[in-house]
Amino acid sequence: MPKVLEGIRVLDFGRYIAGPFCAALLADFGADVIRIDRVGGSEDRFVMPVTETGEGALFLQCNRNKRSLTLDIDRPEGREVVRRLVATADVVIANMPPATMTNLGLDYESLSALKPDIILTASSAFGTHADAVHRLGFDGVGQAMSGAVYMSGTPDNPVKSMVPVVDFATALSCALGTVMALYERRNSGRGQVVEASLLHTALTFASGVLIEESVLGVNRQATGNRSPIYGPSDIFRVTDGWIIVQVIGQSLFKRWSKMIGAQELLEDPRFSDDLLRGQNGELLSQMMVQWCASRSREQALAELEKAKIPSGPVYSPREALEDPVIRASRAFDWIDYPGLSRSAPVVLSPARLSRTSPTVESRPPMIGEHTEEILLEAGYTMPEIAALRELGVA
């Protein structure tokens, strides 16, 4: 069955996560994605290495279903290759500082001069407005500036997420924006720019506390894992590990009170609604700590499930990999890659379609694995390709 994005060609100049994972999502649905690698391999390829040659875990996650072309785009000959490829492309993806994109000829004005209906999907750290265009940042900077890190951990020890949630969410937003731009192009025949920033994504995540602070000025402080706006909602120790429990709304609070044998709480004015339960959540968490202290993780979760209270285990990465429910969800595609000691679990696209599902058709590419193939498609002859290699351009 044809793929949703079959016939769409994407040039992926992205690095690390926001750009490359956006491109990977498009590739999962059938787009022909060409990753433009540095000669010798781009820097994001080697973060958190897991193979004998140094390819990293996040590289494997973010670059399935792509072809790799090595190219020195700082050289005039490399820029000419880019121009020829742009003429055949539908989408260009880049997550670089705007000034760098302009210097490389990857800004929208330069690209649309080559192909008027091109779509440029460009993510950055802070956006393209004048006050931010010169600034650099990664996922953690977006988290920190949004207010989210301040609200995590404790007042004397702010904590950021150790997984790059902002990067991945920015990639998801970019993929959605790209598909919408492709859809709009069918009617207008025109390209456009799809923009996203790590900071804007992080602000979206923190939007609830930002709105509350703007309207009410409550000056909330960090409360660790305990929610300040409902309760009990916290992470609790059991005899053999940790669990998370989230009680939100009156019906759940009634069930929780009955489960722990403290139905008198329902008459206590300190716990009459979610906000008050959040404000007095430390008391509720202490009661839940006592309830958990004599129970194993399995016992506690079984009782919580019976009471229909949202809860779950706090897993290590190894436990997450081995959980039967996660495995049954078909979240992973186990890929082989040269130099891997065992198959690696690439997480599939979180969006599924019933008839035209995303699939992993090919492993992430090795450095420049498809350079000759792609240059031949662009009209280069074998002697011309040999000359580019001799110059160190490809």
C-alpha positions in Angstrom: 0.0 0.0 0.0 1.4 3.5 -0.9 2.7 5.5 2.0 1.1 8.8 3.0 4.2 10.9 2.1 5.4 8.7 -0.8 6.9 11.0 -3.5 7.9 13.7 -1.1 11.6 14.4 -0.9 13.2 15.9 2.2 16.7 17.3 2.6 17.7 16.9 6.2 20.4 19.3 7.4 19.3 18.8 11.0 21.5 18.0 13.9 20.9 16.3 17.3 17.1 15.8 17.8 14.7 18.6 16.8 15.6 18.6 13.1 16.6 14.9 12.6 13.6 13.4 14.5 11.2 15.6 12.5 12.7 14.2 9.3 12.6 10.7 10.7 8.8 11.0 11.4 8.3 12.1 7.8 10.4 9.2 6.6 8.3 6.8 8.7 5.3 7.8 6.6 7.1 7.3 3.3 9.1 10.5 2.5 12.5 10.1 0.8 14.8 11.7 3.4 18.4 12.5 2.5 20.5 13.3 5.6 23.3 15.7 4.7 26.3 14.5 6.8 29.6 16.3 7.3 32.5 14.5 5.5 33.7 12.1 8.2 30.4 12.2 10.0 28.4 15.0 11.7 28.8 15.7 15.4 25.4 14.5 16.5 26.1 11.0 15.2 28.5 10.3 18.0 26.5 11.4 21.1 26.0 8.6 23.7 27.9 6.0 21.6 26.6 2.4 21.4 28.4 1.0 18.3 32.0 0.0 17.7 32.4 3.0 15.4 30.8 5.4 17.8 27.3 5.9 16.5 25.1 7.1 19.3 21.8 6.0 20.8 19.9 9.2 19.8 21.4 9.0 16.3 19.9 5.5 15.9 16.5 6.8 17.2 16.4 9.9 15.0 17.8 8.7 11.7 16.0 5.5 10.6 14.6 5.3 7.1 17.1 7.9 5.7 19.8 7.9 3.2 23.2 9.6 4.0 25.0 12.0 1.7 28.4 13.4 2.9 29.0 16.9 1.8 31.1 19.9 2.7 28.6 22.7 2.3 31.1 25.3 3.3 32.8 24.8 -0.1 31.5 26.2 -3.4 31.3 22.8 -4.9 29.3 21.5 -2.0 26.9 24.5 -2.3 26.4 23.6 -5.9 25.4 20.1 -5.0 22.9 21.6 -2.5 21.4 23.8 -5.2 20.9 20.8 -7.5 19.3 18.8 -4.7 17.0 21.6 -3.7 15.6 21.7 -7.2 14.4 18.1 -6.7 13.1 18.6 -3.1 9.8 19.4 -1.4 11.1 20.1 2.1 14.3 21.4 3.6 14.8 20.8 7.4 17.4 22.6 9.4 17.8 23.4 13.1 20.6 25.9 13.0 21.0 29.5 14.1 19.3 31.8 11.5 22.5 33.6 10.7 24.2 30.2 9.9 21.4 29.2 7.6 21.7 32.5 5.7 25.4 32.1 5.4 25.0 28.6 4.0 22.2 29.6 1.6 19.6 27.6 3.5 17.4 30.6 4.3 13.9 30.7 2.7 14.7 33.5 0.3 17.7 31.6 -1.1 15.8 28.3 -1.3 12.6 29.7 -2.8 14.7 31.4 -5.5 15.8 27.9 -6.5 12.4 26.2 -6.1 9.4 28.5 -5.4 7.2 25.8 -3.8 9.9 24.6 -1.4 9.0 24.3 2.3 11.6 25.2 4.9 11.1 23.7 8.3 13.5 25.5 10.6 13.7 25.1 14.4 15.9 27.2 16.6 16.6 27.7 20.3 14.8 31.0 20.8 13.1 31.9 17.5 14.0 34.3 14.7 12.9 37.7 16.2 15.6 40.3 16.6 16.0 40.0 20.3 16.8 36.3 20.1 18.2 35.5 16.7 21.8 35.7 17.9 21.4 33.4 20.9 22.3 29.7 21.2 20.7 27.0 23.4 19.8 23.4 23.9 16.9 21.5 25.3 17.9 22.2 29.0 18.1 26.0 28.4 14.5 26.0 27.1 13.3 24.0 30.1 15.1 26.4 32.5 13.8 29.6 30.9 10.2 28.4 30.7 9.7 28.2 34.5 9.4 24.4 34.4 12.8 23.8 36.1 12.0 26.3 38.8 8.8 24.4 39.6 10.6 21.0 39.7 12.8 19.6 42.4 12.8 21.7 45.6 13.2 25.4 46.2 16.9 25.0 47.0 17.6 22.5 44.2 15.8 23.1 40.8 15.7 20.0 38.6 15.4 19.6 34.9 14.3 16.6 33.0 17.2 14.3 32.1 15.5 13.2 28.9 15.3 15.8 26.1 11.5 16.3 26.2 11.7 19.8 24.6 13.8 18.6 21.7 11.4 15.7 20.9 8.3 17.8 21.3 9.7 20.5 19.0 10.4 17.8 16.4 6.8 16.6 16.7 5.5 20.2 16.2 7.8 20.6 13.2 6.5 17.4 11.6 2.9 18.5 12.1 3.7 21.9 10.7 5.5 20.4 7.7 2.6 18.1 6.8 0.2 21.1 7.1 2.4 23.1 4.8 2.4 20.3 2.3 -1.3 20.0 2.5 -1.8 23.8 2.0 0.6 23.7 -1.0 -1.7 21.4 -2.9 -4.2 24.3 -3.2 -1.9 27.3 -3.4 1.1 25.8 -5.2 3.3 27.8 -2.9 5.9 27.0 -0.3 6.4 28.6 3.1 8.4 28.5 6.3 7.5 26.2 9.2 9.1 27.6 12.4 9.4 26.3 15.9 11.7 27.1 18.8 12.8 25.1 21.9 11.8 28.0 24.1 8.3 28.2 22.6 7.8 24.5 23.1 9.0 24.7 26.7 6.7 27.6 27.4 3.8 25.5 26.0 4.6 22.8 28.5 4.7 25.3 31.3 1.6 27.2 30.1 -0.6 26.3 33.1 1.7 27.7 35.7 2.4 30.8 33.6 -1.2 31.6 33.1 -1.9 31.0 36.8 1.0 33.2 37.9 0.0 36.0 35.4 -3.6 36.0 36.6 -3.3 35.3 40.3 0.3 36.0 41.2 0.5 33.0 43.5 4.3 32.7 43.3 4.3 28.9 43.5 7.4 27.1 44.8 8.8 23.7 43.9 7.3 20.8 45.8 9.4 17.9 44.4 7.3 15.2 42.9 4.2 16.3 44.8 1.6 18.2 42.9 0.7 21.6 44.4 -2.8 21.7 42.7 -4.3 18.3 43.6 -3.5 15.3 45.8 -2.4 12.9 46.8 -0.2 13.0 43.7 3.4 12.0 44.4 6.1 9.3 44.0 6.1 6.9 46.9 8.5 4.3 48.2 7.3 0.7 48.5 9.2 -2.2 49.9 11.0 -3.0 46.7 11.0 0.2 44.7 8.9 3.3 43.9 5.4 4.0 42.4 3.6 7.1 41.2 0.0 7.8 42.3 -2.1 10.6 40.9 -5.5 11.4 42.5 -7.3 14.2 40.6 -11.0 15.1 41.1 -13.5 14.3 43.8 -14.5 10.8 42.6 -10.9 9.6 42.7 -10.3 11.2 46.1 -13.3 9.3 47.4 -12.0 6.0 46.1 -8.5 6.7 47.5 -9.9 7.6 50.9 -11.9 4.4 51.0 -8.9 2.3 49.9 -6.6 3.5 52.7 -9.5 3.4 55.3 -9.6 7.1 55.9 -13.1 8.1 54.7 -13.2 10.8 57.4 -11.1 12.9 55.1 -14.2 13.4 52.9 -15.6 15.6 55.7 -12.3 17.5 56.4 -12.5 21.1 55.0 -8.8 21.0 54.2 -9.5 18.4 51.5 -12.8 19.6 50.0 -11.5 20.2 46.5 -8.4 19.7 44.3 -6.8 23.0 45.1 -7.1 22.6 48.8 -5.9 19.0 48.5 -2.8 20.4 46.6 -2.2 23.0 49.3 -2.4 20.4 52.0 -0.9 17.7 49.9 2.0 17.0 52.2 -0.4 15.6 54.8 -2.0 13.4 52.2 1.4 12.2 50.9 2.4 11.3 54.4 -0.7 9.1 54.7 0.1 7.4 51.4 3.8 6.9 52.5 2.5 5.0 55.6 0.1 2.9 53.4 2.9 2.0 50.9 5.5 1.2 53.6 4.3 -2.3 54.2 3.5 -3.2 50.5 5.5 -4.4 47.6 5.2 -2.6 44.3 3.1 -5.5 42.9 0.8 -5.5 45.9 0.4 -1.7 46.0 -0.3 -1.4 42.3 -2.8 -4.3 42.4 -4.8 -2.6 45.1 -4.6 0.8 43.4 -5.8 -0.8 40.1 -8.7 -2.5 41.9 -9.7 0.9 43.3 -9.3 2.4 39.8 -6.8 5.0 40.8 -4.2 6.0 38.2 -0.8 4.7 39.2 2.2 3.0 37.9 5.7 1.7 38.7 8.8 4.0 38.6 10.9 2.0 36.1 14.5 1.9 35.4 15.4 1.9 31.7 15.9 -1.8 31.9 12.5 -2.4 33.5 10.8 -0.3 30.9 12.4 -2.4 28.1 11.2 -5.6 29.8 7.7 -4.6 30.8 5.1 -6.9 29.0 2.6 -4.1 28.6 5.1 -1.9 26.8 6.3 -4.8 24.7 2.7 -5.7 23.8 2.1 -2.1 22.6 4.5 -2.6 19.7 6.4 0.6 20.6 9.7 -0.7 19.4 11.3 -1.8 16.2 14.4 -3.8 16.9 17.1 -2.8 14.4 20.5 -4.1 13.6 23.3 -1.8 12.8 27.0 -2.5 11.9 29.0 -2.5 15.0 26.1 -3.1 17.4 26.6 -6.0 19.8 22.8 -6.7 19.7 19.6 -5.3 18.2 18.6 -1.8 19.3 15.0 -0.9 20.2 14.1 2.2 18.1 10.9 3.7 19.3 8.3 3.9 16.5 6.3 7.1 15.7 3.9 7.8 18.5 1.2 8.5 15.9 -0.4 5.5 14.2 -2.7 5.3 11.2 -4.9 2.2 10.8 -4.4 1.8 7.1 -1.1 3.5 6.3 0.9 2.9 9.4 4.5 4.3 9.9 7.2 1.6 9.5 10.9 1.3 9.8 12.0 0.1 6.3 15.7 0.7 6.7 18.2 1.1 9.5 19.9 4.5 10.1 22.6 5.1 7.4 26.3 4.8 7.8 28.4 7.9 7.1 27.9 8.8 3.4 26.4 5.4 2.7 24.3 6.7 -0.2 26.5 9.5 -1.5 27.2 8.0 -4.9 23.6 6.9 -5.4 22.2 10.4 -4.5 24.7 12.3 -6.7 23.9 10.0 -9.6 20.2 10.8 -9.1 21.1 14.5 -9.1 22.7 14.1 -12.6 26.4 13.9 -11.6 28.5 11.5 -13.7 30.9 9.0 -12.1 34.0 11.1 -13.1 32.4 14.2 -11.5 31.6 12.3 -8.3 35.2 11.1 -8.3 36.4 14.7 -8.6 34.2 15.8 -5.7 35.7 13.0 -3.6 39.2 14.0 -4.6 38.5 17.5 -3.4 37.1 16.2 -0.1 33.7 17.8 -0.9 31.7 14.5 -0.9 
